[in-house]
Amino acid sequence: MEIAPEGTEDSHESSSNSSSSSSSSSFSSSSPASPASAPLSSASLSPSLSRSNSESPSISRGSPSVTKRKGSLVFLAKKNIAGTVAKSKLAKTVLPKPARVLLKSLRKIVEKVNNKNTAAVLENNLITLVVKAKVNIDEKKIDPVQFFEADTPLRAAFDLFGTLFHNYGNPRLELFQPSFKKIEGLFKDVERIVLGIFRPHVQDKTMNKLIFVFSFISNVEFYNKVWSNADLYFELFTLINAMSKYTQFHYHLDERR
């Protein structure tokens, strides 16, 4: 471990004796490190990459460039953030304002027809999925155009909810059942598409969060609970209004690219 200092001292001594010796010593002291010392730069990363500081990190195999190591660490950090950020206010900054309004209204509705704990889990799962999507899009693992296939059934479901809202408060729920069934089918189409997009890129626990979300929004029983609750007018109005703002924008696939 004292090689570098000794090489420096030798070069000074050699310079006082002869210029040729000086150039030789100078060359040896500035020569590249031996292969055995190559992983040294990544050793400082080992606490975060291995269970023991004494273990060599697996990324040092093949002597990859520093750029690749940093890229790998950035991606791992992003994935870790995506897994935990759902409980943080920071995650909500990923969502545009209309989406935040929709999410807040949905949470309040679920609190009233189910309970606060279920509403919180649903909200956190939705935020997690949005962040996961953003991470994978940023890393070029998912093409955002893939999500546009889900736009058609999602837009149709939102429009139908808007139409039904005009009859909110009608106690004859049997009149709503055909429309509720159609909305359920539309959301199941969205679920099928989104599941297919996420499946190659996320863990099973994330897929389960996605399934949990759709177990609510693609469920006739949930719609019946909402429409039979006369205390949800304001929350439902806010939710439908947010859906309406989404459906007001129309664009073609070539424009989306």
Secondary structure, DSSP 8 states (H G I E B T S, - for coil): --HHHHHHHHHHHHHHH-HHHHHHHHHHHTS---GGGTTHHHHTTHHHHSSSTTS--GGGTT---HHHHHHHHHHHHHHHHHHHGGGSGGGGGGS-HHHHHHHHHHHHHHHHHS-HHHHHHHHHHHHHHHHHHHHHHHTTSS-GGGGGGGHHHHHHHHHHHHHHHTTTT-S-GGGTHHHHHHHHHHHHHHHHHHHHHHTTTS-HHHHHHHHHHHHHHT-HHHHHHHHT-TT-HHHHHHHHHHHHHHHT----HHHH-
